[in-house]
């Protein structure tokens, strides 16, 4: 008995001990009957708590984290499809962006091309307008010159002498009648005296007149230098040796020359032109007597006197001549010529009060003046014809009755 009892206890212990090699049992039978247990089925797959913590099951397998499951879930399939759609959208967006950039670049290029064409067209129209204005201005000046020439030929009197030099002028002042007034009732305008021993002025560029070689610096008693007189205070009287600048009344530019500008007409002399509206170091000139005149330094200059203007910086004289013409307008050119030892009659200018001449009266800096070239009879002239920026044409032209012939004196 004892033996069988012991055996019974052993059997009970074996029945109570769980079998670790048996396949796991499913949940207790439900209302529909017991579920079947299969080998390899995840006993936790249908559990509300999800897979057993710490397991590495993938795709419903309980054997190892590196073993793939039997297929992809619907969520992974949807995700892959979304990624593919995103890639497709990105590719299309990139292509669209490149297309838009190309279209934009083409449109910008067309816009720039149109702007360039419009600028070229505007520049061409501006150039044509300037050419037409220049031609019209030159026609007006030529018509004015011819009109005055006809009037002067009708009004001219052969008996009016014109003193060439400073002393000759002083001697003849006692024998000359009162100077005629510009714009008088006769309508003839101011008419300068005829140069001594010469035919009357015609103001014609083709009526070529030559400088008198006897009135050059060669063997001249005129001093080569005069003391420089700078005006201070209210002293407006111009004297021999005065330092002045000449401002063109119409355009406001100063008479200028420098060593960096030369004529392109063949004379190869230093160019004289209208520069800026404020004087600089290259705008100053010294009033000197004509060749073979010997006034004392500081002598008062009267209207009707022949003078020379020497440029302070370069030592050259204000000069004009025939045969070389301004390339922009065809009028006689103005240059700076010679030096202290070289000067001729083409450097001689007669100073006149604009409009009346006022021969014999004192040259006052407050007066508008005309500078008449003694050899040709034409006057220092400027206009708004430009060679380039700040290089305004200055010429020798006409009888001196135009506004463009008017100049004003400025002191330092």
Secondary structure as GFF3:
##gff-version 3
##sequence-region A 1 412
A	DSSP	alpha_helix	2	16	.	.	.	ID=ss1
A	DSSP	alpha_helix	74	155	.	.	.	ID=ss2
A	DSSP	alpha_helix	166	172	.	.	.	ID=ss3
A	DSSP	three_ten_helix	213	215	.	.	.	ID=ss4
A	DSSP	beta_strand	243	248	.	.	.	ID=ss5
A	DSSP	beta_strand	255	262	.	.	.	ID=ss6
A	DSSP	beta_strand	270	274	.	.	.	ID=ss7
A	DSSP	three_ten_helix	281	283	.	.	.	ID=ss8
A	DSSP	beta_strand	285	289	.	.	.	ID=ss9
A	DSSP	beta_strand	306	311	.	.	.	ID=ss10
A	DSSP	beta_strand	317	325	.	.	.	ID=ss11
A	DSSP	beta_strand	332	337	.	.	.	ID=ss12
A	DSSP	three_ten_helix	345	347	.	.	.	ID=ss13
A	DSSP	beta_strand	349	353	.	.	.	ID=ss14
A	DSSP	beta_strand	369	373	.	.	.	ID=ss15
A	DSSP	beta_strand	379	388	.	.	.	ID=ss16
A	DSSP	beta_strand	391	397	.	.	.	ID=ss17
A	DSSP	three_ten_helix	403	405	.	.	.	ID=ss18
A	DSSP	beta_strand	407	410	.	.	.	ID=ss19
###
